[in-house]
Each structure stands twice: as C-alpha cells, then as structure tokens.
Amino acid sequence: MDSVRILKRPAVEAITGLSRSSLYAKMQNGSFPTAIRLSERSVGWLYHEITAWLESRIAASRSGGVPC
C-alpha cells in the first residue's frame, strides 16, 4: 500500500468548509466519505477520499449538477 494520509475532523472541516454536524449528516446519508476508526475515541478520513469528494463537487457544480 502506498503512503496513506489520514485527516482528523478539524482538517476535514477546514478543507471542505463543512461543519461537524454537516459532515456526520452527509456520512449518514451516504453523500460523504465514511470516517475510519483510529482508536476508541478517534476517527479520521482518508485524504484521497476527501480530495476525490471535493473534485466530484467541483465537477458537479461546473456541469450544472445539483449540489449535495
């Protein structure tokens, strides 16, 4: 496996512009990458999944798609 980069929630919020509650709501309805459990009290997101999600949002907004 290549180098894996994990982002914690504050970084995901800063990169996406989404609030904590929006992140979890979008994960719940399947429109955002799911967090991975790092420990009993810690989760993170895979960097490549977050960037792919952002790229899909940009593509959808540029093509007139409906925002999620």
PDB file of N, CA, C and O in Angstrom:
ATOM      1  N   MET A   1       0.846  -1.177   0.000  1.00  0.00           N
ATOM      2  CA  MET A   1       0.000   0.000   0.000  1.00  0.00           C
ATOM      3  C   MET A   1       0.890   1.237   0.000  1.00  0.00           C
ATOM      4  O   MET A   1       1.882   1.306   0.726  1.00  0.00           O
ATOM      5  N   ASP A   2       0.521   2.207  -0.822  1.00  0.00           N
ATOM      6  CA  ASP A   2       1.249   3.462  -0.841  1.00  0.00           C
ATOM      7  C   ASP A   2       1.031   4.200   0.473  1.00  0.00           C
ATOM      8  O   ASP A   2       0.229   3.788   1.311  1.00  0.00           O
ATOM      9  N   SER A   3       1.750   5.280   0.630  1.00  0.00           N
ATOM     10  CA  SER A   3       1.617   6.100   1.823  1.00  0.00           C
ATOM     11  C   SER A   3       0.163   6.552   1.989  1.00  0.00           C
ATOM     12  O   SER A   3      -0.448   7.067   1.053  1.00  0.00           O
ATOM     13  N   VAL A   4      -0.372   6.353   3.174  1.00  0.00           N
ATOM     14  CA  VAL A   4      -1.753   6.718   3.473  1.00  0.00           C
ATOM     15  C   VAL A   4      -1.727   7.960   4.349  1.00  0.00           C
ATOM     16  O   VAL A   4      -0.996   8.021   5.338  1.00  0.00           O
ATOM     17  N   ARG A   5      -2.523   8.938   3.980  1.00  0.00           N
ATOM     18  CA  ARG A   5      -2.613  10.168   4.762  1.00  0.00           C
ATOM     19  C   ARG A   5      -3.987  10.235   5.398  1.00  0.00           C
ATOM     20  O   ARG A   5      -5.008  10.130   4.717  1.00  0.00           O
ATOM     21  N   ILE A   6      -4.002  10.411   6.713  1.00  0.00           N
ATOM     22  CA  ILE A   6      -5.236  10.482   7.481  1.00  0.00           C
ATOM     23  C   ILE A   6      -5.473  11.934   7.911  1.00  0.00           C
ATOM     24  O   ILE A   6      -4.562  12.613   8.385  1.00  0.00           O
ATOM     25  N   LEU A   7      -6.700  12.387   7.738  1.00  0.00           N
ATOM     26  CA  LEU A   7      -7.082  13.726   8.178  1.00  0.00           C
ATOM     27  C   LEU A   7      -8.013  13.615   9.374  1.00  0.00           C
ATOM     28  O   LEU A   7      -8.942  12.808   9.373  1.00  0.00           O
ATOM     29  N   LYS A   8      -7.763  14.419  10.382  1.00  0.00           N
ATOM     30  CA  LYS A   8      -8.660  14.497  11.523  1.00  0.00           C
ATOM     31  C   LYS A   8      -9.786  15.478  11.197  1.00  0.00           C
ATOM     32  O   LYS A   8      -9.691  16.244  10.237  1.00  0.00           O
ATOM     33  N   ARG A   9     -10.842  15.452  11.993  1.00  0.00           N
ATOM     34  CA  ARG A   9     -12.037  16.238  11.711  1.00  0.00           C
ATOM     35  C   ARG A   9     -11.783  17.727  11.512  1.00  0.00           C
ATOM     36  O   ARG A   9     -12.329  18.291  10.564  1.00  0.00           O
ATOM     37  N   PRO A  10     -10.991  18.398  12.343  1.00  0.00           N
ATOM     38  CA  PRO A  10     -10.772  19.835  12.102  1.00  0.00           C
ATOM     39  C   PRO A  10     -10.169  20.124  10.718  1.00  0.00           C
ATOM     40  O   PRO A  10     -10.507  21.124  10.086  1.00  0.00           O
ATOM     41  N   ALA A  11      -9.290  19.254  10.264  1.00  0.00           N
ATOM     42  CA  ALA A  11      -8.697  19.438   8.933  1.00  0.00           C
ATOM     43  C   ALA A  11      -9.734  19.208   7.841  1.00  0.00           C
ATOM     44  O   ALA A  11      -9.759  19.934   6.848  1.00  0.00           O
ATOM     45  N   VAL A  12     -10.589  18.204   8.016  1.00  0.00           N
ATOM     46  CA  VAL A  12     -11.643  17.931   7.030  1.00  0.00           C
ATOM     47  C   VAL A  12     -12.615  19.107   6.977  1.00  0.00           C
ATOM     48  O   VAL A  12     -13.040  19.517   5.897  1.00  0.00           O
ATOM     49  N   GLU A  13     -12.961  19.642   8.132  1.00  0.00           N
ATOM     50  CA  GLU A  13     -13.846  20.807   8.174  1.00  0.00           C
ATOM     51  C   GLU A  13     -13.208  21.993   7.447  1.00  0.00           C
ATOM     52  O   GLU A  13     -13.877  22.685   6.679  1.00  0.00           O
ATOM     53  N   ALA A  14     -11.919  22.228   7.687  1.00  0.00           N
ATOM     54  CA  ALA A  14     -11.230  23.353   7.052  1.00  0.00           C
ATOM     55  C   ALA A  14     -11.131  23.170   5.541  1.00  0.00           C
ATOM     56  O   ALA A  14     -11.315  24.130   4.792  1.00  0.00           O
ATOM     57  N   ILE A  15     -10.849  21.970   5.091  1.00  0.00           N
ATOM     58  CA  ILE A  15     -10.691  21.702   3.657  1.00  0.00           C
ATOM     59  C   ILE A  15     -12.021  21.791   2.926  1.00  0.00           C
ATOM     60  O   ILE A  15     -12.097  22.350   1.831  1.00  0.00           O
ATOM     61  N   THR A  16     -13.077  21.238   3.534  1.00  0.00           N
ATOM     62  CA  THR A  16     -14.370  21.175   2.848  1.00  0.00           C
ATOM     63  C   THR A  16     -15.254  22.390   3.101  1.00  0.00           C
ATOM     64  O   THR A  16     -16.131  22.696   2.293  1.00  0.00           O
ATOM     65  N   GLY A  17     -15.035  23.075   4.200  1.00  0.00           N
ATOM     66  CA  GLY A  17     -15.914  24.177   4.576  1.00  0.00           C
ATOM     67  C   GLY A  17     -17.196  23.710   5.237  1.00  0.00           C
ATOM     68  O   GLY A  17     -18.101  24.511   5.475  1.00  0.00           O
ATOM     69  N   LEU A  18     -17.284  22.419   5.536  1.00  0.00           N
ATOM     70  CA  LEU A  18     -18.474  21.857   6.180  1.00  0.00           C
ATOM     71  C   LEU A  18     -18.304  21.852   7.692  1.00  0.00           C
ATOM     72  O   LEU A  18     -17.191  21.734   8.204  1.00  0.00           O
ATOM     73  N   SER A  19     -19.419  21.983   8.397  1.00  0.00           N
ATOM     74  CA  SER A  19     -19.395  21.903   9.852  1.00  0.00           C
ATOM     75  C   SER A  19     -19.365  20.440  10.290  1.00  0.00           C
ATOM     76  O   SER A  19     -19.572  19.531   9.486  1.00  0.00           O
ATOM     77  N   ARG A  20     -19.106  20.234  11.564  1.00  0.00           N
ATOM     78  CA  ARG A  20     -19.085  18.879  12.131  1.00  0.00           C
ATOM     79  C   ARG A  20     -20.414  18.181  11.876  1.00  0.00           C
ATOM     80  O   ARG A  20     -20.448  17.041  11.412  1.00  0.00           O
ATOM     81  N   SER A  21     -21.506  18.871  12.182  1.00  0.00           N
ATOM     82  CA  SER A  21     -22.819  18.243  12.021  1.00  0.00           C
ATOM     83  C   SER A  21     -23.113  17.938  10.553  1.00  0.00           C
ATOM     84  O   SER A  21     -23.740  16.923  10.251  1.00  0.00           O
ATOM     85  N   SER A  22     -22.677  18.789   9.648  1.00  0.00           N
ATOM     86  CA  SER A  22     -22.879  18.524   8.218  1.00  0.00           C
ATOM     87  C   SER A  22     -22.076  17.312   7.760  1.00  0.00           C
ATOM     88  O   SER A  22     -22.567  16.500   6.976  1.00  0.00           O
ATOM     89  N   LEU A  23     -20.846  17.188   8.245  1.00  0.00           N
ATOM     90  CA  LEU A  23     -20.023  16.023   7.887  1.00  0.00           C
ATOM     91  C   LEU A  23     -20.736  14.730   8.272  1.00  0.00           C
ATOM     92  O   LEU A  23     -20.865  13.812   7.462  1.00  0.00           O
ATOM     93  N   TYR A  24     -21.199  14.675   9.523  1.00  0.00           N
ATOM     94  CA  TYR A  24     -21.825  13.449  10.012  1.00  0.00           C
ATOM     95  C   TYR A  24     -23.178  13.195   9.342  1.00  0.00           C
ATOM     96  O   TYR A  24     -23.541  12.044   9.098  1.00  0.00           O
ATOM     97  N   ALA A  25     -23.915  14.249   9.048  1.00  0.00           N
ATOM     98  CA  ALA A  25     -25.193  14.070   8.344  1.00  0.00           C
ATOM     99  C   ALA A  25     -24.958  13.534   6.941  1.00  0.00           C
ATOM    100  O   ALA A  25     -25.683  12.648   6.488  1.00  0.00           O
ATOM    101  N   LYS A  26     -23.954  14.061   6.246  1.00  0.00           N
ATOM    102  CA  LYS A  26     -23.646  13.598   4.893  1.00  0.00           C
ATOM    103  C   LYS A  26     -23.111  12.159   4.922  1.00  0.00           C
ATOM    104  O   LYS A  26     -23.412  11.376   4.021  1.00  0.00           O
ATOM    105  N   MET A  27     -22.332  11.806   5.934  1.00  0.00           N
ATOM    106  CA  MET A  27     -21.885  10.413   6.055  1.00  0.00           C
ATOM    107  C   MET A  27     -23.089   9.504   6.263  1.00  0.00           C
ATOM    108  O   MET A  27     -23.168   8.424   5.677  1.00  0.00           O
ATOM    109  N   GLN A  28     -24.022   9.944   7.097  1.00  0.00           N
ATOM    110  CA  GLN A  28     -25.207   9.142   7.407  1.00  0.00           C
ATOM    111  C   GLN A  28     -26.043   8.867   6.161  1.00  0.00           C
ATOM    112  O   GLN A  28     -26.569   7.767   5.994  1.00  0.00           O
ATOM    113  N   ASN A  29     -26.170   9.881   5.272  1.00  0.00           N
ATOM    114  CA  ASN A  29     -26.994   9.665   4.074  1.00  0.00           C
ATOM    115  C   ASN A  29     -26.184   9.170   2.881  1.00  0.00           C
ATOM    116  O   ASN A  29     -26.723   9.038   1.782  1.00  0.00           O
ATOM    117  N   GLY A  30     -24.899   8.895   3.082  1.00  0.00           N
ATOM    118  CA  GLY A  30     -24.073   8.288   2.044  1.00  0.00           C
ATOM    119  C   GLY A  30     -23.501   9.250   1.017  1.00  0.00           C
ATOM    120  O   GLY A  30     -23.002   8.816  -0.021  1.00  0.00           O
ATOM    121  N   SER A  31     -23.564  10.557   1.288  1.00  0.00           N
ATOM    122  CA  SER A  31     -23.057  11.524   0.313  1.00  0.00           C
ATOM    123  C   SER A  31     -21.684  12.085   0.668  1.00  0.00           C
ATOM    124  O   SER A  31     -21.242  13.067   0.071  1.00  0.00           O
ATOM    125  N   PHE A  32     -21.007  11.468   1.639  1.00  0.00           N
ATOM    126  CA  PHE A  32     -19.675  11.905   2.044  1.00  0.00           C
ATOM    127  C   PHE A  32     -18.883  10.675   2.478  1.00  0.00           C
ATOM    128  O   PHE A  32     -19.464   9.732   3.016  1.00  0.00           O
ATOM    129  N   PRO A  33     -17.566  10.667   2.254  1.00  0.00           N
ATOM    130  CA  PRO A  33     -16.762   9.506   2.660  1.00  0.00           C
ATOM    131  C   PRO A  33     -16.905   9.198   4.156  1.00  0.00           C
ATOM    132  O   PRO A  33     -16.971  10.103   4.989  1.00  0.00           O
ATOM    133  N   THR A  34     -16.951   7.944   4.463  1.00  0.00           N
ATOM    134  CA  THR A  34     -17.086   7.493   5.843  1.00  0.00           C
ATOM    135  C   THR A  34     -15.754   7.590   6.569  1.00  0.00           C
ATOM    136  O   THR A  34     -14.701   7.280   6.011  1.00  0.00           O
ATOM    137  N   ALA A  35     -15.816   8.023   7.820  1.00  0.00           N
ATOM    138  CA  ALA A  35     -14.628   8.084   8.658  1.00  0.00           C
ATOM    139  C   ALA A  35     -14.176   6.671   9.010  1.00  0.00           C
ATOM    140  O   ALA A  35     -14.971   5.731   9.017  1.00  0.00           O
ATOM    141  N   ILE A  36     -12.900   6.541   9.297  1.00  0.00           N
ATOM    142  CA  ILE A  36     -12.377   5.255   9.761  1.00  0.00           C
ATOM    143  C   ILE A  36     -12.013   5.386  11.238  1.00  0.00           C
ATOM    144  O   ILE A  36     -11.530   6.427  11.682  1.00  0.00           O
ATOM    145  N   ARG A  37     -12.247   4.335  11.974  1.00  0.00           N
ATOM    146  CA  ARG A  37     -11.942   4.323  13.403  1.00  0.00           C
ATOM    147  C   ARG A  37     -10.444   4.146  13.579  1.00  0.00           C
ATOM    148  O   ARG A  37      -9.864   3.180  13.082  1.00  0.00           O
ATOM    149  N   LEU A  38      -9.810   5.091  14.294  1.00  0.00           N
ATOM    150  CA  LEU A  38      -8.378   5.022  14.560  1.00  0.00           C
ATOM    151  C   LEU A  38      -8.100   4.447  15.940  1.00  0.00           C
ATOM    152  O   LEU A  38      -7.118   3.734  16.144  1.00  0.00           O
ATOM    153  N   SER A  39      -8.970   4.763  16.875  1.00  0.00           N
ATOM    154  CA  SER A  39      -8.877   4.224  18.226  1.00  0.00           C
ATOM    155  C   SER A  39     -10.273   4.313  18.839  1.00  0.00           C
ATOM    156  O   SER A  39     -11.234   4.671  18.158  1.00  0.00           O
ATOM    157  N   GLU A  40     -10.378   3.992  20.103  1.00  0.00           N
ATOM    158  CA  GLU A  40     -11.680   4.002  20.754  1.00  0.00           C
ATOM    159  C   GLU A  40     -12.351   5.377  20.686  1.00  0.00           C
ATOM    160  O   GLU A  40     -13.575   5.462  20.579  1.00  0.00           O
ATOM    161  N   ARG A  41     -11.561   6.450  20.747  1.00  0.00           N
ATOM    162  CA  ARG A  41     -12.128   7.803  20.780  1.00  0.00           C
ATOM    163  C   ARG A  41     -11.658   8.682  19.632  1.00  0.00           C
ATOM    164  O   ARG A  41     -11.739   9.907  19.720  1.00  0.00           O
ATOM    165  N   SER A  42     -11.170   8.077  18.565  1.00  0.00           N
ATOM    166  CA  SER A  42     -10.616   8.871  17.478  1.00  0.00           C
ATOM    167  C   SER A  42     -10.997   8.311  16.113  1.00  0.00           C
ATOM    168  O   SER A  42     -10.943   7.103  15.886  1.00  0.00           O
ATOM    169  N   VAL A  43     -11.384   9.211  15.209  1.00  0.00           N
ATOM    170  CA  VAL A  43     -11.663   8.829  13.832  1.00  0.00           C
ATOM    171  C   VAL A  43     -10.878   9.749  12.903  1.00  0.00           C
ATOM    172  O   VAL A  43     -10.414  10.816  13.304  1.00  0.00           O
ATOM    173  N   GLY A  44     -10.744   9.319  11.675  1.00  0.00           N
ATOM    174  CA  GLY A  44     -10.086  10.127  10.660  1.00  0.00           C
ATOM    175  C   GLY A  44     -10.635   9.771   9.295  1.00  0.00           C
ATOM    176  O   GLY A  44     -11.351   8.782   9.134  1.00  0.00           O
ATOM    177  N   TRP A  45     -10.294  10.583   8.322  1.00  0.00           N
ATOM    178  CA  TRP A  45     -10.727  10.362   6.948  1.00  0.00           C
ATOM    179  C   TRP A  45      -9.510  10.206   6.072  1.00  0.00           C
ATOM    180  O   TRP A  45      -8.475  10.829   6.311  1.00  0.00           O
ATOM    181  N   LEU A  46      -9.634   9.368   5.052  1.00  0.00           N
ATOM    182  CA  LEU A  46      -8.541   9.188   4.110  1.00  0.00           C
ATOM    183  C   LEU A  46      -8.462  10.406   3.201  1.00  0.00           C
ATOM    184  O   LEU A  46      -9.456  10.804   2.593  1.00  0.00           O
ATOM    185  N   TYR A  47      -7.287  10.988   3.113  1.00  0.00           N
ATOM    186  CA  TYR A  47      -7.062  12.197   2.331  1.00  0.00           C
ATOM    187  C   TYR A  47      -7.537  12.035   0.894  1.00  0.00           C
ATOM    188  O   TYR A  47      -8.205  12.917   0.354  1.00  0.00           O
ATOM    189  N   HIS A  48      -7.192  10.906   0.274  1.00  0.00           N
ATOM    190  CA  HIS A  48      -7.555  10.728  -1.134  1.00  0.00           C
ATOM    191  C   HIS A  48      -9.073  10.649  -1.321  1.00  0.00           C
ATOM    192  O   HIS A  48      -9.576  11.045  -2.373  1.00  0.00           O
ATOM    193  N   GLU A  49      -9.812  10.147  -0.327  1.00  0.00           N
ATOM    194  CA  GLU A  49     -11.273  10.113  -0.435  1.00  0.00           C
ATOM    195  C   GLU A  49     -11.869  11.510  -0.302  1.00  0.00           C
ATOM    196  O   GLU A  49     -12.845  11.833  -0.978  1.00  0.00           O
ATOM    197  N   ILE A  50     -11.297  12.334   0.556  1.00  0.00           N
ATOM    198  CA  ILE A  50     -11.781  13.709   0.720  1.00  0.00           C
ATOM    199  C   ILE A  50     -11.499  14.519  -0.533  1.00  0.00           C
ATOM    200  O   ILE A  50     -12.363  15.268  -0.990  1.00  0.00           O
ATOM    201  N   THR A  51     -10.306  14.383  -1.095  1.00  0.00           N
ATOM    202  CA  THR A  51      -9.993  15.145  -2.310  1.00  0.00           C
ATOM    203  C   THR A  51     -10.838  14.670  -3.492  1.00  0.00           C
ATOM    204  O   THR A  51     -11.235  15.479  -4.330  1.00  0.00           O
ATOM    205  N   ALA A  52     -11.116  13.377  -3.566  1.00  0.00           N
ATOM    206  CA  ALA A  52     -11.983  12.866  -4.633  1.00  0.00           C
ATOM    207  C   ALA A  52     -13.396  13.418  -4.473  1.00  0.00           C
ATOM    208  O   ALA A  52     -14.035  13.772  -5.464  1.00  0.00           O
ATOM    209  N   TRP A  53     -13.895  13.498  -3.231  1.00  0.00           N
ATOM    210  CA  TRP A  53     -15.213  14.060  -2.983  1.00  0.00           C
ATOM    211  C   TRP A  53     -15.249  15.523  -3.422  1.00  0.00           C
ATOM    212  O   TRP A  53     -16.196  15.958  -4.077  1.00  0.00           O
ATOM    213  N   LEU A  54     -14.210  16.280  -3.057  1.00  0.00           N
ATOM    214  CA  LEU A  54     -14.147  17.691  -3.466  1.00  0.00           C
ATOM    215  C   LEU A  54     -14.132  17.831  -4.984  1.00  0.00           C
ATOM    216  O   LEU A  54     -14.836  18.672  -5.543  1.00  0.00           O
ATOM    217  N   GLU A  55     -13.335  17.011  -5.641  1.00  0.00           N
ATOM    218  CA  GLU A  55     -13.274  17.062  -7.104  1.00  0.00           C
ATOM    219  C   GLU A  55     -14.631  16.742  -7.725  1.00  0.00           C
ATOM    220  O   GLU A  55     -15.006  17.345  -8.731  1.00  0.00           O
ATOM    221  N   SER A  56     -15.370  15.803  -7.140  1.00  0.00           N
ATOM    222  CA  SER A  56     -16.699  15.474  -7.663  1.00  0.00           C
ATOM    223  C   SER A  56     -17.670  16.633  -7.462  1.00  0.00           C
ATOM    224  O   SER A  56     -18.518  16.886  -8.318  1.00  0.00           O
ATOM    225  N   ARG A  57     -17.550  17.347  -6.323  1.00  0.00           N
ATOM    226  CA  ARG A  57     -18.406  18.508  -6.068  1.00  0.00           C
ATOM    227  C   ARG A  57     -18.085  19.626  -7.052  1.00  0.00           C
ATOM    228  O   ARG A  57     -18.995  20.299  -7.535  1.00  0.00           O
ATOM    229  N   ILE A  58     -16.804  19.837  -7.357  1.00  0.00           N
ATOM    230  CA  ILE A  58     -16.412  20.866  -8.319  1.00  0.00           C
ATOM    231  C   ILE A  58     -16.951  20.511  -9.696  1.00  0.00           C
ATOM    232  O   ILE A  58     -17.522  21.358 -10.383  1.00  0.00           O
ATOM    233  N   ALA A  59     -16.769  19.264 -10.095  1.00  0.00           N
ATOM    234  CA  ALA A  59     -17.245  18.824 -11.413  1.00  0.00           C
ATOM    235  C   ALA A  59     -18.758  18.986 -11.533  1.00  0.00           C
ATOM    236  O   ALA A  59     -19.259  19.435 -12.564  1.00  0.00           O
ATOM    237  N   ALA A  60     -19.488  18.616 -10.467  1.00  0.00           N
ATOM    238  CA  ALA A  60     -20.944  18.727 -10.490  1.00  0.00           C
ATOM    239  C   ALA A  60     -21.380  20.193 -10.576  1.00  0.00           C
ATOM    240  O   ALA A  60     -22.339  20.514 -11.277  1.00  0.00           O
ATOM    241  N   SER A  61     -20.687  21.068  -9.873  1.00  0.00           N
ATOM    242  CA  SER A  61     -21.094  22.474  -9.900  1.00  0.00           C
ATOM    243  C   SER A  61     -20.755  23.118 -11.240  1.00  0.00           C
ATOM    244  O   SER A  61     -21.455  24.028 -11.684  1.00  0.00           O
ATOM    245  N   ARG A  62     -19.694  22.658 -11.882  1.00  0.00           N
ATOM    246  CA  ARG A  62     -19.310  23.228 -13.169  1.00  0.00           C
ATOM    247  C   ARG A  62     -20.194  22.714 -14.307  1.00  0.00           C
ATOM    248  O   ARG A  62     -20.341  23.376 -15.334  1.00  0.00           O
ATOM    249  N   SER A  63     -20.773  21.544 -14.118  1.00  0.00           N
ATOM    250  CA  SER A  63     -21.618  20.970 -15.172  1.00  0.00           C
ATOM    251  C   SER A  63     -23.105  21.238 -14.931  1.00  0.00           C
ATOM    252  O   SER A  63     -23.955  20.737 -15.667  1.00  0.00           O
ATOM    253  N   GLY A  64     -23.410  22.010 -13.924  1.00  0.00           N
ATOM    254  CA  GLY A  64     -24.799  22.331 -13.627  1.00  0.00           C
ATOM    255  C   GLY A  64     -25.504  21.270 -12.812  1.00  0.00           C
ATOM    256  O   GLY A  64     -26.732  21.274 -12.717  1.00  0.00           O
ATOM    257  N   GLY A  65     -24.731  20.342 -12.210  1.00  0.00           N
ATOM    258  CA  GLY A  65     -25.327  19.305 -11.383  1.00  0.00           C
ATOM    259  C   GLY A  65     -25.885  19.873 -10.097  1.00  0.00           C
ATOM    260  O   GLY A  65     -25.576  21.003  -9.718  1.00  0.00           O
ATOM    261  N   VAL A  66     -26.696  19.094  -9.438  1.00  0.00           N
ATOM    262  CA  VAL A  66     -27.308  19.510  -8.189  1.00  0.00           C
ATOM    263  C   VAL A  66     -26.310  19.323  -7.064  1.00  0.00           C
ATOM    264  O   VAL A  66     -25.767  18.228  -6.924  1.00  0.00           O
ATOM    265  N   PRO A  67     -26.037  20.355  -6.244  1.00  0.00           N
ATOM    266  CA  PRO A  67     -25.104  20.207  -5.133  1.00  0.00           C
ATOM    267  C   PRO A  67     -25.637  19.286  -4.037  1.00  0.00           C
ATOM    268  O   PRO A  67     -26.845  19.225  -3.808  1.00  0.00           O
ATOM    269  N   CYS A  68     -24.738  18.572  -3.362  1.00  0.00           N
ATOM    270  CA  CYS A  68     -25.117  17.718  -2.228  1.00  0.00           C
ATOM    271  C   CYS A  68     -24.876  18.439  -0.936  1.00  0.00           C
ATOM    272  O   CYS A  68     -25.132  17.888   0.134  1.00  0.00           O
TER     273      CYS A  68
END
